[in-house]
Amino acid sequence: MPKNQAKSCRDDHREAELENGPASGIKNDLENFLENSLENGLKLDPKMKRESKTKPQKEQAKQWVVYIVECCDKTLYTGIAKDLERRLQEHNSGKGAKYTASRRPVKLLYSEPASGHGEALSREYAIKKLKRSEKHALVAL
C-alpha cells in the first residue's frame, strides 16, 4: 500500500474532529470498544458500584490536645497536636516548631484534651496570651 493511501488511527480522529468536533473521535473509540466488548461476552452490571475512596476508620480516633512544654532555656512553648507523643519526639528531634528546634530538649509540663480542632486552636491562643506566671499557675493545677 502506498504511503498516501495508508490510513492511521490519527487520521480517523482528525476526520471525525473535522466532521463532528474535537471530542467525537474519542467518543467513537469508546463506543466501538463497548460494542466489541459486549459482542465478546463482557457484561456490564448496572448495579456495579465504584469502591469508596474514604479512609477506613481507625479503632480509636485521636483527640486534639493543647500542651505546654518547657525548653532547655526555661522558656515555655504552647501548641496543639493529635498525637502528643509523636509531637514531642518531633520537638526533641529538631523537626517540630522552629522555636523549639534551637531550644532542645523540651519537657512536657501540661496537656489538656480539646473536643475538636477549633476548640484546641482557641485554647492554645488563650494560653499564649497568658503571662508566664499565669501559665505556671495553670501547670500547677
N, CA, C and O of each residue as an XYZ file, in Angstrom:
564
protein
N       0.841     -1.185      0.000
C       0.000      0.000      0.000
C       0.887      1.250      0.000
O       1.797      1.338      0.825
N       0.663      2.189     -0.869
C       1.450      3.420     -0.888
C       1.188      4.245      0.359
O       0.132      4.146      0.983
N       2.179      5.066      0.709
C       2.089      5.849      1.930
C       0.870      6.758      1.959
O       0.216      6.880      2.994
N       0.564      7.383      0.862
C      -0.544      8.345      0.853
C      -1.902      7.678      0.992
O      -2.879      8.353      1.317
N      -1.995      6.359      0.755
C      -3.276      5.671      0.872
C      -3.451      5.012      2.248
O      -4.574      4.678      2.626
N      -2.365      4.822      2.997
C      -2.460      4.191      4.316
C      -3.162      5.143      5.282
O      -2.850      6.331      5.349
N      -4.110      4.594      6.022
C      -4.876      5.396      6.975
C      -4.507      4.970      8.386
O      -4.487      3.778      8.693
N      -4.220      5.919      9.228
C      -3.866      5.596     10.605
C      -5.011      5.980     11.523
O      -5.987      6.608     11.113
N      -4.863      5.592     12.749
C      -5.833      5.960     13.781
C      -5.919      7.477     13.891
O      -6.998      8.049     14.051
N      -4.760      8.109     13.801
C      -4.696      9.557     13.907
C      -5.527     10.225     12.808
O      -6.217     11.217     13.042
N      -5.442      9.659     11.618
C      -6.225     10.219     10.505
C      -7.718     10.084     10.764
O      -8.491     10.993     10.460
N      -8.129      8.932     11.333
C      -9.543      8.735     11.664
C     -10.015      9.787     12.663
O     -11.103     10.345     12.523
N      -9.184     10.052     13.678
C      -9.535     11.064     14.677
C      -9.642     12.449     14.041
O     -10.554     13.216     14.348
N      -8.704     12.754     13.160
C      -8.735     14.077     12.508
C     -10.003     14.255     11.683
O     -10.643     15.306     11.719
N     -10.355     13.201     10.934
C     -11.568     13.274     10.118
C     -12.803     13.449     11.002
O     -13.677     14.264     10.707
N     -12.866     12.674     12.091
C     -14.010     12.766     12.992
C     -14.079     14.143     13.636
O     -15.167     14.694     13.804
N     -12.924     14.708     14.000
C     -12.908     16.041     14.599
C     -13.404     17.086     13.615
O     -14.132     18.006     13.988
N     -13.008     16.942     12.360
C     -13.443     17.913     11.348
C     -14.953     17.828     11.134
O     -15.623     18.844     10.944
N     -15.477     16.605     11.167
C     -16.903     16.425     10.923
C     -17.762     16.776     12.138
O     -18.780     17.456     12.006
N     -17.349     16.309     13.328
C     -18.243     16.383     14.492
C     -17.704     17.159     15.694
O     -18.404     17.258     16.701
N     -16.539     17.690     15.635
C     -15.979     18.406     16.777
C     -14.869     17.613     17.442
O     -14.690     16.432     17.142
N     -14.109     18.249     18.353
C     -12.908     17.651     18.911
C     -13.089     16.360     19.700
O     -12.219     15.493     19.627
N     -14.159     16.191     20.437
C     -14.296     15.015     21.304
C     -14.906     13.816     20.594
O     -14.963     12.726     21.164
N     -15.349     13.995     19.393
C     -16.081     12.917     18.726
C     -15.212     11.707     18.433
O     -15.705     10.581     18.489
N     -13.929     11.897     18.120
C     -13.041     10.767     17.844
C     -12.915      9.858     19.050
O     -12.960      8.635     18.919
N     -12.761     10.441     20.206
C     -12.654      9.661     21.440
C     -13.981      8.983     21.735
O     -14.022      7.829     22.161
N     -15.064      9.715     21.504
C     -16.397      9.151     21.746
C     -16.621      7.939     20.852
O     -17.143      6.919     21.302
N     -16.225      8.050     19.581
C     -16.384      6.921     18.660
C     -15.542      5.734     19.101
O     -16.003      4.594     19.038
N     -14.319      5.981     19.544
C     -13.467      4.895     20.027
C     -14.106      4.189     21.215
O     -14.084      2.961     21.297
N     -14.669      4.957     22.125
C     -15.311      4.378     23.298
C     -16.522      3.540     22.893
O     -16.717      2.433     23.396
N     -17.321      4.068     21.994
C     -18.494      3.317     21.520
C     -18.065      2.012     20.859
O     -18.670      0.966     21.097
N     -17.018      2.068     20.026
C     -16.526      0.853     19.359
C     -16.004     -0.158     20.378
O     -16.250     -1.357     20.253
N     -15.284      0.332     21.386
C     -14.764     -0.561     22.417
C     -15.907     -1.261     23.149
O     -15.859     -2.471     23.373
N     -16.924     -0.504     23.517
C     -18.056     -1.092     24.235
C     -18.796     -2.108     23.373
O     -19.165     -3.180     23.853
N     -19.013     -1.775     22.108
C     -19.690     -2.713     21.211
C     -18.901     -4.014     21.096
O     -19.474     -5.098     21.198
N     -17.589     -3.911     20.883
C     -16.748     -5.106     20.754
C     -16.727     -5.904     22.051
O     -16.741     -7.135     22.026
N     -16.694     -5.215     23.168
C     -16.655     -5.905     24.459
C     -17.951     -6.660     24.701
O     -17.937     -7.789     25.190
N     -19.076     -6.034     24.357
C     -20.369     -6.694     24.558
C     -20.511     -7.891     23.627
O     -21.070     -8.918     24.012
N     -20.009     -7.760     22.408
C     -20.085     -8.878     21.462
C     -19.218    -10.041     21.932
O     -19.551    -11.200     21.686
N     -18.119     -9.743     22.600
C     -17.205    -10.791     23.049
C     -17.551    -11.347     24.426
O     -16.755    -12.088     25.002
N     -18.700    -11.012     24.959
C     -19.161    -11.630     26.190
C     -19.012    -10.802     27.454
O     -19.365    -11.276     28.534
N     -18.509     -9.596     27.359
C     -18.402     -8.765     28.547
C     -19.778     -8.250     28.902
O     -20.467     -7.665     28.066
N     -20.178     -8.467     30.139
C     -21.486     -7.995     30.582
C     -21.292     -6.839     31.543
O     -20.484     -6.917     32.468
N     -22.023     -5.785     31.326
C     -21.962     -4.626     32.205
C     -23.095     -4.720     33.203
O     -24.258     -4.838     32.817
N     -22.772     -4.670     34.460
C     -23.762     -4.740     35.517
C     -24.111     -3.329     35.964
O     -23.259     -2.641     36.525
N     -25.342     -2.877     35.731
C     -25.698     -1.508     36.112
C     -25.681     -1.292     37.620
O     -25.603     -0.151     38.074
N     -25.753     -2.369     38.405
C     -25.742     -2.234     39.858
C     -24.327     -2.122     40.416
O     -24.138     -1.861     41.604
N     -23.330     -2.323     39.545
C     -21.954     -2.283     39.994
C     -21.600     -0.878     40.462
O     -21.854      0.105     39.766
N     -21.010     -0.799     41.651
C     -20.666      0.499     42.216
C     -19.163      0.623     42.311
O     -18.445     -0.370     42.429
N     -18.700      1.856     42.259
C     -17.282      2.123     42.440
C     -16.931      1.918     43.908
O     -17.758      2.132     44.795
N     -15.696      1.503     44.147
C     -15.243      1.351     45.521
C     -15.108      2.713     46.172
O     -14.724      3.688     45.526
N     -15.421      2.771     47.427
C     -15.324      4.013     48.175
C     -13.867      4.381     48.381
O     -13.032      3.523     48.667
N     -13.570      5.665     48.233
C     -12.204      6.124     48.436
C     -12.013      6.706     49.835
O     -10.980      7.309     50.126
N     -13.003      6.524     50.692
C     -12.866      7.053     52.049
C     -11.886      6.196     52.834
O     -11.775      4.991     52.606
N     -11.187      6.821     53.745
C     -10.219      6.113     54.558
C     -10.955      5.262     55.592
O     -11.975      5.683     56.138
N     -10.433      4.067     55.854
C     -11.074      3.257     56.890
C     -10.912      3.928     58.251
O      -9.881      4.531     58.550
N     -11.944      3.809     59.053
C     -11.898      4.452     60.364
C     -10.934      3.712     61.268
O     -10.893      2.482     61.280
N     -10.163      4.467     62.020
C      -9.234      3.874     62.966
C     -10.022      3.368     64.158
O     -11.142      3.807     64.416
N      -9.417      2.436     64.881
C     -10.109      1.873     66.036
C     -10.474      2.961     67.034
O     -11.602      3.001     67.527
N      -9.530      3.840     67.331
C      -9.800      4.947     68.237
C      -9.376      6.235     67.555
O      -8.205      6.411     67.215
N     -10.322      7.128     67.357
C      -9.984      8.418     66.766
C      -9.217      9.217     67.807
O      -9.635      9.320     68.960
N      -8.087      9.783     67.388
C      -7.278     10.561     68.328
C      -7.932     11.903     68.562
O      -8.546     12.484     67.668
N      -7.788     12.376     69.767
C      -8.399     13.625     70.202
C      -7.345     14.727     70.170
O      -6.164     14.472     70.408
N      -7.773     15.940     69.876
C      -6.868     17.082     69.897
C      -6.461     17.391     71.328
O      -7.260     17.272     72.257
N      -5.202     17.791     71.489
C      -4.638     18.096     72.795
C      -3.909     19.441     72.711
O      -3.213     19.724     71.737
N      -4.084     20.263     73.752
C      -3.329     21.503     73.894
C      -2.241     21.209     74.913
O      -2.518     20.617     75.956
N      -1.002     21.613     74.626
C       0.089     21.274     75.530
C       1.028     22.457     75.744
O       1.097     23.384     74.936
N       1.748     22.389     76.862
C       2.790     23.369     77.165
C       4.058     22.582     77.454
O       4.050     21.651     78.258
N       5.147     22.961     76.793
C       6.441     22.346     77.063
C       7.403     23.413     77.563
O       7.267     24.598     77.257
N       8.370     22.962     78.335
C       9.422     23.860     78.800
C      10.692     23.526     78.024
O      11.116     22.372     77.968
N      11.280     24.535     77.438
C      12.504     24.360     76.665
C      13.711     24.355     77.601
O      13.580     24.659     78.786
N      14.875     24.013     77.075
C      16.091     23.929     77.899
C      16.500     25.286     78.479
O      17.194     25.337     79.495
N      16.078     26.387     77.841
C      16.397     27.722     78.370
C      15.302     28.249     79.297
O      15.256     29.440     79.606
N      14.423     27.345     79.736
C      13.326     27.629     80.679
C      12.191     28.466     80.085
O      11.327     28.934     80.826
N      12.178     28.660     78.787
C      11.034     29.338     78.156
C       9.928     28.317     77.946
O      10.174     27.111     77.946
N       8.706     28.811     77.767
C       7.544     27.939     77.587
C       7.049     28.028     76.147
O       7.061     29.098     75.538
N       6.619     26.899     75.620
C       6.061     26.832     74.271
C       4.713     26.137     74.360
O       4.593     25.086     74.990
N       3.709     26.714     73.739
C       2.357     26.136     73.738
C       2.000     25.710     72.314
O       2.278     26.429     71.354
N       1.386     24.544     72.189
C       0.985     24.053     70.875
C      -0.192     23.104     70.976
O      -0.714     22.843     72.060
N      -0.601     22.592     69.817
C      -1.692     21.605     69.764
C      -1.215     20.407     68.945
O      -0.331     20.532     68.097
N      -1.808     19.254     69.208
C      -1.454     18.052     68.460
C      -2.551     17.008     68.615
O      -3.339     17.047     69.560
N      -2.587     16.083     67.675
C      -3.483     14.933     67.797
C      -2.739     13.755     68.427
O      -3.330     12.944     69.141
N      -1.454     13.674     68.158
C      -0.622     12.611     68.711
C       0.493     13.282     69.507
O       1.527     13.648     68.948
N       0.282     13.440     70.801
C       1.187     14.208     71.650
C       2.578     13.578     71.734
O       3.580     14.291     71.689
N       2.652     12.260     71.855
C       3.956     11.595     71.933
C       4.786     11.853     70.682
O       5.972     12.170     70.766
N       4.147     11.713     69.514
C       4.847     11.951     68.248
C       5.301     13.397     68.157
O       6.411     13.674     67.704
N       4.448     14.323     68.586
C       4.778     15.744     68.514
C       5.961     16.090     69.421
O       6.821     16.885     69.044
N       6.006     15.499     70.606
C       7.135     15.726     71.499
C       8.433     15.186     70.899
O       9.491     15.802     71.027
N       8.340     14.037     70.249
C       9.519     13.485     69.567
C       9.989     14.425     68.459
O      11.189     14.617     68.261
N       9.024     15.011     67.736
C       9.374     15.968     66.681
C      10.098     17.176     67.269
O      11.112     17.623     66.734
N       9.569     17.698     68.370
C      10.221     18.848     69.017
C      11.646     18.484     69.437
O      12.576     19.259     69.214
N      11.817     17.327     70.034
C      13.130     16.930     70.547
C      14.110     16.494     69.464
O      15.316     16.441     69.706
N      13.605     16.185     68.281
C      14.500     15.824     67.177
C      14.856     17.035     66.316
O      15.676     16.934     65.403
N      14.235     18.187     66.612
C      14.517     19.398     65.836
C      13.611     19.571     64.637
O      13.775     20.518     63.868
N      12.657     18.670     64.467
C      11.740     18.750     63.324
C      10.378     19.304     63.704
O       9.466     19.326     62.877
N      10.228     19.747     64.931
C       8.966     20.333     65.387
C       8.908     21.793     64.988
O       9.216     22.145     63.849
N       8.522     22.627     65.906
C       8.418     24.057     65.639
C       9.804     24.689     65.545
O      10.760     24.224     66.167
N       9.890     25.738     64.770
C      11.150     26.459     64.609
C      11.652     26.973     65.964
O      12.852     26.971     66.237
N      10.717     27.409     66.798
C      11.068     27.957     68.109
C      11.778     26.923     68.971
O      12.769     27.239     69.629
N      11.282     25.697     68.974
C      11.849     24.674     69.862
C      13.072     23.988     69.256
O      13.824     23.331     69.977
N      13.283     24.123     67.964
C      14.392     23.433     67.300
C      15.744     23.806     67.898
O      16.632     22.961     68.010
N      15.896     25.062     68.280
C      17.178     25.509     68.853
C      17.151     25.537     70.376
O      18.098     26.017     70.999
N      16.088     25.034     70.983
C      15.951     25.055     72.445
C      15.679     23.654     72.990
O      14.859     23.483     73.892
N      16.354     22.677     72.451
C      16.147     21.293     72.855
C      17.024     20.931     74.033
O      18.078     21.534     74.233
N      16.607     19.964     74.805
C      15.364     19.191     74.740
C      14.205     19.939     75.400
O      14.398     20.841     76.215
N      13.014     19.537     75.021
C      11.822     20.111     75.638
C      11.227     19.075     76.590
O      11.420     17.870     76.427
N      10.500     19.578     77.586
C       9.897     18.696     78.600
C       8.423     19.066     78.720
O       8.083     20.240     78.866
N       7.556     18.069     78.659
C       6.116     18.303     78.769
C       5.772     18.734     80.191
O       6.109     18.053     81.160
N       5.092     19.881     80.299
C       4.655     20.366     81.605
C       3.155     20.195     81.804
O       2.693     19.943     82.916
N       2.391     20.335     80.706
C       0.933     20.401     80.851
C       0.279     19.963     79.549
O       0.794     20.235     78.464
N      -0.846     19.291     79.661
C      -1.672     18.985     78.486
C      -3.130     18.894     78.906
O      -3.454     18.500     80.026
N      -3.991     19.266     77.985
C      -5.436     19.142     78.242
C      -6.126     18.771     76.935
O      -5.752     19.261     75.870
N      -7.140     17.899     77.018
C      -7.858     17.499     75.802
C      -8.788     18.604     75.303
O      -9.261     19.435     76.079
N      -9.036     18.597     74.012
C      -9.992     19.531     73.398
C     -10.971     18.704     72.577
O     -10.616     17.645     72.059
N     -12.199     19.186     72.461
C     -13.222     18.406     71.759
C     -13.051     18.435     70.241
O     -13.594     17.576     69.546
N     -12.313     19.397     69.723
C     -12.107     19.475     68.277
C     -10.948     20.401     67.951
O     -10.358     21.021     68.836
N     -10.635     20.483     66.674
C      -9.522     21.305     66.216
C      -9.753     22.778     66.532
O      -8.837     23.462     66.987
N     -10.952     23.270     66.298
C     -11.269     24.673     66.559
C     -11.126     25.033     68.027
O     -10.578     26.079     68.375
N     -11.622     24.160     68.875
C     -11.507     24.415     70.314
C     -10.043     24.389     70.751
O      -9.623     25.190     71.586
N      -9.269     23.461     70.180
C      -7.847     23.372     70.510
C      -7.118     24.652     70.100
O      -6.291     25.165     70.854
N      -7.421     25.163     68.917
C      -6.793     26.406     68.461
C      -7.164     27.586     69.354
O      -6.314     28.413     69.682
N      -8.428     27.660     69.742
C      -8.884     28.745     70.610
C      -8.207     28.688     71.970
O      -7.773     29.709     72.505
N      -8.120     27.483     72.522
C      -7.494     27.330     73.839
C      -5.995     27.634     73.761
O      -5.442     28.266     74.661
N      -5.342     27.189     72.694
C      -3.921     27.485     72.500
C      -3.693     28.998     72.462
O      -2.769     29.511     73.094
N      -4.535     29.700     71.720
C      -4.425     31.157     71.618
C      -4.617     31.819     72.981
O      -3.893     32.749     73.337
N      -5.601     31.328     73.741
C      -5.866     31.888     75.077
C      -4.671     31.668     76.012
O      -4.300     32.562     76.773
N      -4.077     30.486     75.950
C      -2.922     30.194     76.802
C      -1.725     31.050     76.388
O      -0.987     31.538     77.244
N      -1.532     31.230     75.098
C      -0.404     32.034     74.626
C      -0.514     33.496     75.069
O       0.498     34.185     75.199
N      -1.729     33.962     75.297
C      -1.928     35.341     75.747
C      -1.662     35.523     77.243
O      -1.510     36.649     77.718
N      -1.605     34.404     77.990
C      -1.360     34.485     79.430
C       0.070     34.935     79.714
O       0.972     34.740     78.900
N       0.257     35.538     80.880
C       1.603     35.882     81.351
C       2.296     34.600     81.785
O       1.646     33.585     82.037
N       3.612     34.654     81.871
C       4.394     33.486     82.269
C       3.954     32.953     83.634
O       3.836     31.742     83.821
N       3.716     33.846     84.573
C       3.295     33.426     85.923
C       1.929     32.737     85.873
O       1.691     31.778     86.606
N       1.037     33.221     85.014
C      -0.287     32.599     84.868
C      -0.172     31.205     84.233
O      -0.928     30.295     84.572
N       0.783     31.055     83.308
C       0.998     29.733     82.701
C       1.525     28.754     83.746
O       1.101     27.599     83.786
N       2.439     29.208     84.585
C       2.961     28.342     85.647
C       1.863     27.981     86.652
O       1.853     26.871     87.185
N       0.957     28.896     86.910
C      -0.179     28.603     87.800
C      -1.086     27.547     87.163
O      -1.608     26.676     87.858
N      -1.273     27.622     85.852
C      -2.096     26.640     85.132
C      -1.425     25.269     85.205
O      -2.095     24.259     85.415
N      -0.128     25.234     85.034
C       0.618     23.975     85.092
C       0.530     23.358     86.494
O       0.466     22.137     86.634
N       0.528     24.199     87.518
C       0.496     23.726     88.915
C      -0.846     23.126     89.298
O      -0.918     22.371     90.267
N      -1.905     23.435     88.575
C      -3.241     22.915     88.920
C      -3.319     21.420     88.850
O      -4.375     20.844     89.113
